[in-house]
């Protein structure tokens, strides 16, 4: 049997992109704050007072992952939780002053990192790239749905 061309396998290419992103993130943005943690900070800048479940939905993290990310950001003093006065089972999340400062600093660094990451593409190609990768990512989110296309294969 002949070897397959991994350049035609989206998972292989996605893994290579993720490795490059991880390397750039750690060298240009932060060794302490991860990309998913930054996404949570960013979501709370955009919409202060969201609950944990909603933040997870906004940034595409599952329940156990968002719980761990929130816990780490809380321990670092970057966000605080307050009990929802309308539903005592929920906590509302807000960034602390230090969380806001960290977000501001990392936003500048992520912009520079993205310029390096996307340097091989022209402005027009970047638009197409974001459209295509966004469509695939959105469709992939549907694969998590218990009634989605994977359930039919059962």
N, C-alpha and C positions, 0 to 999 in steps of 0.2 A: 504494500500500500504506500502511496506517495505522501509526502508531507503536505500539509495544507498551508496556504498562504495566510499567515496571521494578520497581514495588513488588511485583509478583508473581514476580520473578526472584530466587531465593535467592542466587545468586552476587553480584548487584548489592547486595543488602542485606548480605551477608557482607562485601563490600568496604567498604561504608560503616561497618559496625560495626568492622572492622579499622582503618580510618582514625581513628575516634573513639578506639579503644583506644590506638593509637599516640600520638596527641596527648596523651591523659591520662597515659599511661605516661611520656612524656618530660617532662611538666610536673610530675607529682605523685610519680613513683617514682624514675626515674633517667635521665640522658642517657648514662651510661657503660655500665650493665648493661642489656642488652635483655631483653625478656620471655622469649625462649627460653633465654637464659643463666640467668635467674632460675629457670626450670623445671628446668634441670640442677642448679643449687645445691640446689633444693628436693628433687629426687630423691635427691641424695647425703646430705641431712640425714635423709631417711626411711630410706635404705638405704646406709650407708657401705660402700665397697669393691666397688661394682658395676663391671663392665667397660663400656667405651665403647658396645658394641653394645646391651647391656641398658639402659643409660641412655637411648639413643636410642629404644628401643622404649617405655620408660616415659613419655617426654615427647612421642612422636609426631614425631620428627625423622628424616629419612632419613640414610643413612650419610655422605654428603659434608657435610651440614649439621652433624651431630653432631660430626664430626671438627674442623670449623672452630670450633664453639662451645667444645669442649674445649680446643683449642689457645689460643684467646683467654683463657679462664679460667686456664689454666696460666701463660701469659705475664704475666697480672695478679697471679699469686701467690695465687689464690683456691682452687686445688686442686693436688694433686700426684698423680703417677702412680707406681705401684710395680708391678714385674713380678710377675705371678701365679706363685707358687712351684709350682703344679700344672700350669701351661701357660705356658711362657716366651714364647709369641707374644702373650699378652694382657697388658694393663695394668689394674690395679685402681685406682679413683679414690677419693680421699678429699679432703674440704675441709680447707684449712689453717685456722688460727685466724682469719686475716683473712677467709677464705671464710665461716666460721661467723658472724662479726660482720656481714659484708655481708648474709648471708641474713636475720639477725635484724632488721637495720635496714630492709631492703626488704620484709619481711613486714608490718611495721606500715604502711608506705607503700602497699603493694598493697591492704591492707584498706580504707584510706581511699579509694583510687582506685576500688575496686569499689563502694563506697557511692555515689560520685558517678555512676559509669557506670550503675548499676542503679536510680538514684533514681526514674526514671519508673514503676517497677514496684512493686506491693505485695508483701508477703512471699509470699503465695500465688502471685502471678504469677511471682515469681522462681523458685519451685519448679518451676512448669510450664515456664518458659523454659529452665532448666537441664536438665530432663528431655528436652525436645524438641530442643534444640540438641546435647545429648549424644548422643542417638539418631542424629541426622543425621551428626554427626562420627564416631561409631563406624562407621556404615555407609560413610561416605566412606573410612575407613581400608581397608576391604575392596576399594576400587577399585584400590589399589596392587598387590594380589595378581595375579601374572602369570596365574593360572588363574581370576581373578575375572570379573565380568560384562563388562568391557571387552574381554577376550580373545575372547569369543564373537562380538563385533561385527566383529572383524578383517577 
